[in-house]
Amino acid sequence: MRRGDAWRVHVYVGRDEVTGKQRYLTRTVHGTKREAEKVLATLVVDASKGKFTTRASGTLEGLLKDWLANLEQHASPSTIATYRGYVQRWIVPRLGDKKIDRLRPDDFDRFYAELRKHLGAASVLKIHKILLSALQQACGGGC
């Protein structure tokens, strides 16, 4: 579908396991129609292989568990231990019970403000990167 000077492609990725609502992955492609068709084809193949989850109504804690399990295949044990520590000590107690589709910017603003009272900038940045990576994985990188 043409949207101004870009193309928007939509791919059906299944139904949400909790709500039963249909879920779609959307990408905006700045370029030609042919480039948009290539992106669409890639997304269709990835969706057919089950690459994109449909757990938008799950909790952040569940998402982080899945993210850590996926990361264990690629990262060193010490990295996993460090990330797991941040997740269990700082993220889950404050945001873990939140539904992913209910998280709002002000939730993160309050969370980061609280972290800055207790942690240095490097640790806050690491926690931010953990959340960013997990949320991007949840939406297939198209957030």
KOLZAPA-410034 format. One record per residue (C-alpha): x, y, z; residue number from 1; residue in three letters. Coordinates in nm, 3 decimals, m for minus. Layout:
<rokes>
<roke><u>X</u><v>Y</v><w>Z</w><pos>NUM</pos><code>Ala</code></roke>
...
</rokes>
This chain:
<rokes>
<roke><u>0.000</u><v>0.000</v><w>0.000</w><pos>1</pos><code>Met</code></roke>
<roke><u>0.140</u><v>0.338</v><w>m0.093</w><pos>2</pos><code>Arg</code></roke>
<roke><u>0.177</u><v>0.587</v><w>0.195</w><pos>3</pos><code>Arg</code></roke>
<roke><u>0.305</u><v>0.922</v><w>0.073</w><pos>4</pos><code>Gly</code></roke>
<roke><u>0.659</u><v>0.874</v><w>m0.054</w><pos>5</pos><code>Asp</code></roke>
<roke><u>0.686</u><v>0.526</v><w>0.103</w><pos>6</pos><code>Ala</code></roke>
<roke><u>0.527</u><v>0.183</v><w>0.084</w><pos>7</pos><code>Trp</code></roke>
<roke><u>0.367</u><v>0.007</v><w>0.378</w><pos>8</pos><code>Arg</code></roke>
<roke><u>0.362</u><v>m0.371</v><w>0.382</w><pos>9</pos><code>Val</code></roke>
<roke><u>0.152</u><v>m0.587</v><w>0.617</w><pos>10</pos><code>His</code></roke>
<roke><u>0.200</u><v>m0.955</v><w>0.698</w><pos>11</pos><code>Val</code></roke>
<roke><u>m0.040</u><v>m1.165</v><w>0.903</w><pos>12</pos><code>Tyr</code></roke>
<roke><u>0.156</u><v>m1.340</v><w>1.180</w><pos>13</pos><code>Val</code></roke>
<roke><u>m0.123</u><v>m1.531</v><w>1.354</w><pos>14</pos><code>Gly</code></roke>
<roke><u>m0.355</u><v>m1.487</v><w>1.645</w><pos>15</pos><code>Arg</code></roke>
<roke><u>m0.254</u><v>m1.367</v><w>1.989</w><pos>16</pos><code>Asp</code></roke>
<roke><u>m0.239</u><v>m1.667</v><w>2.223</w><pos>17</pos><code>Glu</code></roke>
<roke><u>m0.421</u><v>m1.484</v><w>2.501</w><pos>18</pos><code>Val</code></roke>
<roke><u>m0.679</u><v>m1.260</v><w>2.335</w><pos>19</pos><code>Thr</code></roke>
<roke><u>m0.731</u><v>m1.443</v><w>2.005</w><pos>20</pos><code>Gly</code></roke>
<roke><u>m0.693</u><v>m1.114</v><w>1.815</w><pos>21</pos><code>Lys</code></roke>
<roke><u>m0.533</u><v>m1.121</v><w>1.473</w><pos>22</pos><code>Gln</code></roke>
<roke><u>m0.178</u><v>m0.983</v><w>1.467</w><pos>23</pos><code>Arg</code></roke>
<roke><u>0.001</u><v>m0.819</v><w>1.176</w><pos>24</pos><code>Tyr</code></roke>
<roke><u>0.359</u><v>m0.713</v><w>1.125</w><pos>25</pos><code>Leu</code></roke>
<roke><u>0.391</u><v>m0.379</v><w>0.946</w><pos>26</pos><code>Thr</code></roke>
<roke><u>0.696</u><v>m0.230</v><w>0.780</w><pos>27</pos><code>Arg</code></roke>
<roke><u>0.739</u><v>0.102</v><w>0.603</w><pos>28</pos><code>Thr</code></roke>
<roke><u>0.973</u><v>0.089</v><w>0.305</w><pos>29</pos><code>Val</code></roke>
<roke><u>1.118</u><v>0.408</v><w>0.165</w><pos>30</pos><code>His</code></roke>
<roke><u>1.200</u><v>0.318</v><w>m0.191</w><pos>31</pos><code>Gly</code></roke>
<roke><u>1.048</u><v>0.163</v><w>m0.497</w><pos>32</pos><code>Thr</code></roke>
<roke><u>0.753</u><v>m0.070</v><w>m0.522</w><pos>33</pos><code>Lys</code></roke>
<roke><u>0.994</u><v>m0.348</v><w>m0.614</w><pos>34</pos><code>Arg</code></roke>
<roke><u>1.193</u><v>m0.292</v><w>m0.292</w><pos>35</pos><code>Glu</code></roke>
<roke><u>0.870</u><v>m0.304</v><w>m0.092</w><pos>36</pos><code>Ala</code></roke>
<roke><u>0.777</u><v>m0.632</v><w>m0.263</w><pos>37</pos><code>Glu</code></roke>
<roke><u>1.116</u><v>m0.779</v><w>m0.165</w><pos>38</pos><code>Lys</code></roke>
<roke><u>1.064</u><v>m0.678</v><w>0.198</w><pos>39</pos><code>Val</code></roke>
<roke><u>0.714</u><v>m0.826</v><w>0.187</w><pos>40</pos><code>Leu</code></roke>
<roke><u>0.843</u><v>m1.154</v><w>0.045</w><pos>41</pos><code>Ala</code></roke>
<roke><u>1.109</u><v>m1.178</v><w>0.316</w><pos>42</pos><code>Thr</code></roke>
<roke><u>0.855</u><v>m1.110</v><w>0.590</w><pos>43</pos><code>Leu</code></roke>
<roke><u>0.613</u><v>m1.370</v><w>0.451</w><pos>44</pos><code>Val</code></roke>
<roke><u>0.888</u><v>m1.635</v><w>0.452</w><pos>45</pos><code>Val</code></roke>
<roke><u>0.997</u><v>m1.541</v><w>0.805</w><pos>46</pos><code>Asp</code></roke>
<roke><u>0.637</u><v>m1.544</v><w>0.930</w><pos>47</pos><code>Ala</code></roke>
<roke><u>0.574</u><v>m1.886</v><w>0.773</w><pos>48</pos><code>Ser</code></roke>
<roke><u>0.878</u><v>m2.018</v><w>0.964</w><pos>49</pos><code>Lys</code></roke>
<roke><u>0.731</u><v>m1.887</v><w>1.290</w><pos>50</pos><code>Gly</code></roke>
<roke><u>0.998</u><v>m1.621</v><w>1.338</w><pos>51</pos><code>Lys</code></roke>
<roke><u>0.751</u><v>m1.364</v><w>1.469</w><pos>52</pos><code>Phe</code></roke>
<roke><u>0.582</u><v>m1.426</v><w>1.799</w><pos>53</pos><code>Thr</code></roke>
<roke><u>0.225</u><v>m1.327</v><w>1.866</w><pos>54</pos><code>Thr</code></roke>
<roke><u>0.256</u><v>m1.275</v><w>2.241</w><pos>55</pos><code>Arg</code></roke>
<roke><u>0.175</u><v>m0.906</v><w>2.264</w><pos>56</pos><code>Ala</code></roke>
<roke><u>m0.060</u><v>m0.969</v><w>2.557</w><pos>57</pos><code>Ser</code></roke>
<roke><u>0.196</u><v>m1.159</v><w>2.762</w><pos>58</pos><code>Gly</code></roke>
<roke><u>0.385</u><v>m1.004</v><w>3.049</w><pos>59</pos><code>Thr</code></roke>
<roke><u>0.721</u><v>m0.836</v><w>3.026</w><pos>60</pos><code>Leu</code></roke>
<roke><u>0.860</u><v>m1.101</v><w>3.261</w><pos>61</pos><code>Glu</code></roke>
<roke><u>0.755</u><v>m1.377</v><w>3.019</w><pos>62</pos><code>Gly</code></roke>
<roke><u>0.906</u><v>m1.190</v><w>2.729</w><pos>63</pos><code>Leu</code></roke>
<roke><u>1.235</u><v>m1.144</v><w>2.913</w><pos>64</pos><code>Leu</code></roke>
<roke><u>1.250</u><v>m1.516</v><w>2.998</w><pos>65</pos><code>Lys</code></roke>
<roke><u>1.205</u><v>m1.599</v><w>2.630</w><pos>66</pos><code>Asp</code></roke>
<roke><u>1.461</u><v>m1.337</v><w>2.532</w><pos>67</pos><code>Trp</code></roke>
<roke><u>1.719</u><v>m1.474</v><w>2.775</w><pos>68</pos><code>Leu</code></roke>
<roke><u>1.656</u><v>m1.830</v><w>2.654</w><pos>69</pos><code>Ala</code></roke>
<roke><u>1.713</u><v>m1.717</v><w>2.296</w><pos>70</pos><code>Asn</code></roke>
<roke><u>2.024</u><v>m1.522</v><w>2.394</w><pos>71</pos><code>Leu</code></roke>
<roke><u>2.177</u><v>m1.827</v><w>2.566</w><pos>72</pos><code>Glu</code></roke>
<roke><u>2.238</u><v>m1.974</v><w>2.221</w><pos>73</pos><code>Gln</code></roke>
<roke><u>2.458</u><v>m1.680</v><w>2.119</w><pos>74</pos><code>His</code></roke>
<roke><u>2.616</u><v>m1.518</v><w>2.425</w><pos>75</pos><code>Ala</code></roke>
<roke><u>2.876</u><v>m1.624</v><w>2.679</w><pos>76</pos><code>Ser</code></roke>
<roke><u>2.771</u><v>m1.763</v><w>3.018</w><pos>77</pos><code>Pro</code></roke>
<roke><u>2.909</u><v>m1.455</v><w>3.195</w><pos>78</pos><code>Ser</code></roke>
<roke><u>2.706</u><v>m1.222</v><w>2.972</w><pos>79</pos><code>Thr</code></roke>
<roke><u>2.391</u><v>m1.428</v><w>3.036</w><pos>80</pos><code>Ile</code></roke>
<roke><u>2.456</u><v>m1.418</v><w>3.412</w><pos>81</pos><code>Ala</code></roke>
<roke><u>2.501</u><v>m1.040</v><w>3.404</w><pos>82</pos><code>Thr</code></roke>
<roke><u>2.184</u><v>m0.985</v><w>3.200</w><pos>83</pos><code>Tyr</code></roke>
<roke><u>1.986</u><v>m1.227</v><w>3.414</w><pos>84</pos><code>Arg</code></roke>
<roke><u>2.098</u><v>m1.034</v><w>3.722</w><pos>85</pos><code>Gly</code></roke>
<roke><u>1.974</u><v>m0.705</v><w>3.578</w><pos>86</pos><code>Tyr</code></roke>
<roke><u>1.645</u><v>m0.866</v><w>3.473</w><pos>87</pos><code>Val</code></roke>
<roke><u>1.579</u><v>m1.035</v><w>3.809</w><pos>88</pos><code>Gln</code></roke>
<roke><u>1.701</u><v>m0.756</v><w>4.036</w><pos>89</pos><code>Arg</code></roke>
<roke><u>1.581</u><v>m0.444</v><w>3.856</w><pos>90</pos><code>Trp</code></roke>
<roke><u>1.335</u><v>m0.506</v><w>3.574</w><pos>91</pos><code>Ile</code></roke>
<roke><u>1.105</u><v>m0.787</v><w>3.688</w><pos>92</pos><code>Val</code></roke>
<roke><u>1.027</u><v>m0.646</v><w>4.036</w><pos>93</pos><code>Pro</code></roke>
<roke><u>0.924</u><v>m0.311</v><w>3.887</w><pos>94</pos><code>Arg</code></roke>
<roke><u>0.777</u><v>m0.392</v><w>3.544</w><pos>95</pos><code>Leu</code></roke>
<roke><u>0.762</u><v>m0.771</v><w>3.516</w><pos>96</pos><code>Gly</code></roke>
<roke><u>0.389</u><v>m0.807</v><w>3.577</w><pos>97</pos><code>Asp</code></roke>
<roke><u>0.298</u><v>m0.546</v><w>3.314</w><pos>98</pos><code>Lys</code></roke>
<roke><u>0.133</u><v>m0.670</v><w>2.998</w><pos>99</pos><code>Lys</code></roke>
<roke><u>0.349</u><v>m0.591</v><w>2.698</w><pos>100</pos><code>Ile</code></roke>
<roke><u>0.064</u><v>m0.429</v><w>2.507</w><pos>101</pos><code>Asp</code></roke>
<roke><u>m0.014</u><v>m0.211</v><w>2.811</w><pos>102</pos><code>Arg</code></roke>
<roke><u>0.334</u><v>m0.063</v><w>2.860</w><pos>103</pos><code>Leu</code></roke>
<roke><u>0.339</u><v>0.311</v><w>2.809</w><pos>104</pos><code>Arg</code></roke>
<roke><u>0.617</u><v>0.571</v><w>2.786</w><pos>105</pos><code>Pro</code></roke>
<roke><u>0.539</u><v>0.704</v><w>3.133</w><pos>106</pos><code>Asp</code></roke>
<roke><u>0.597</u><v>0.352</v><w>3.276</w><pos>107</pos><code>Asp</code></roke>
<roke><u>0.950</u><v>0.366</v><w>3.137</w><pos>108</pos><code>Phe</code></roke>
<roke><u>1.002</u><v>0.727</v><w>3.245</w><pos>109</pos><code>Asp</code></roke>
<roke><u>0.920</u><v>0.639</v><w>3.607</w><pos>110</pos><code>Arg</code></roke>
<roke><u>1.127</u><v>0.321</v><w>3.586</w><pos>111</pos><code>Phe</code></roke>
<roke><u>1.438</u><v>0.499</v><w>3.455</w><pos>112</pos><code>Tyr</code></roke>
<roke><u>1.399</u><v>0.782</v><w>3.708</w><pos>113</pos><code>Ala</code></roke>
<roke><u>1.396</u><v>0.525</v><w>3.988</w><pos>114</pos><code>Glu</code></roke>
<roke><u>1.698</u><v>0.343</v><w>3.843</w><pos>115</pos><code>Leu</code></roke>
<roke><u>1.898</u><v>0.665</v><w>3.827</w><pos>116</pos><code>Arg</code></roke>
<roke><u>1.855</u><v>0.701</v><w>4.204</w><pos>117</pos><code>Lys</code></roke>
<roke><u>2.027</u><v>0.366</v><w>4.264</w><pos>118</pos><code>His</code></roke>
<roke><u>2.253</u><v>0.293</v><w>3.967</w><pos>119</pos><code>Leu</code></roke>
<roke><u>2.517</u><v>0.460</v><w>3.757</w><pos>120</pos><code>Gly</code></roke>
<roke><u>2.459</u><v>0.572</v><w>3.402</w><pos>121</pos><code>Ala</code></roke>
<roke><u>2.632</u><v>0.266</v><w>3.251</w><pos>122</pos><code>Ala</code></roke>
<roke><u>2.403</u><v>0.025</v><w>3.439</w><pos>123</pos><code>Ser</code></roke>
<roke><u>2.091</u><v>0.221</v><w>3.344</w><pos>124</pos><code>Val</code></roke>
<roke><u>2.203</u><v>0.214</v><w>2.982</w><pos>125</pos><code>Leu</code></roke>
<roke><u>2.262</u><v>m0.164</v><w>2.999</w><pos>126</pos><code>Lys</code></roke>
<roke><u>1.911</u><v>m0.216</v><w>3.137</w><pos>127</pos><code>Ile</code></roke>
<roke><u>1.772</u><v>0.005</v><w>2.862</w><pos>128</pos><code>His</code></roke>
<roke><u>1.952</u><v>m0.203</v><w>2.599</w><pos>129</pos><code>Lys</code></roke>
<roke><u>1.816</u><v>m0.525</v><w>2.751</w><pos>130</pos><code>Ile</code></roke>
<roke><u>1.459</u><v>m0.392</v><w>2.734</w><pos>131</pos><code>Leu</code></roke>
<roke><u>1.508</u><v>m0.255</v><w>2.383</w><pos>132</pos><code>Leu</code></roke>
<roke><u>1.649</u><v>m0.582</v><w>2.254</w><pos>133</pos><code>Ser</code></roke>
<roke><u>1.376</u><v>m0.795</v><w>2.415</w><pos>134</pos><code>Ala</code></roke>
<roke><u>1.096</u><v>m0.572</v><w>2.284</w><pos>135</pos><code>Leu</code></roke>
<roke><u>1.247</u><v>m0.564</v><w>1.935</w><pos>136</pos><code>Gln</code></roke>
<roke><u>1.268</u><v>m0.943</v><w>1.936</w><pos>137</pos><code>Gln</code></roke>
<roke><u>0.901</u><v>m0.959</v><w>2.038</w><pos>138</pos><code>Ala</code></roke>
<roke><u>0.790</u><v>m0.756</v><w>1.739</w><pos>139</pos><code>Cys</code></roke>
<roke><u>1.032</u><v>m0.907</v><w>1.491</w><pos>140</pos><code>Gly</code></roke>
<roke><u>1.262</u><v>m0.607</v><w>1.484</w><pos>141</pos><code>Gly</code></roke>
<roke><u>1.003</u><v>m0.391</v><w>1.315</w><pos>142</pos><code>Gly</code></roke>
<roke><u>0.920</u><v>m0.164</v><w>1.604</w><pos>143</pos><code>Cys</code></roke>
</rokes>
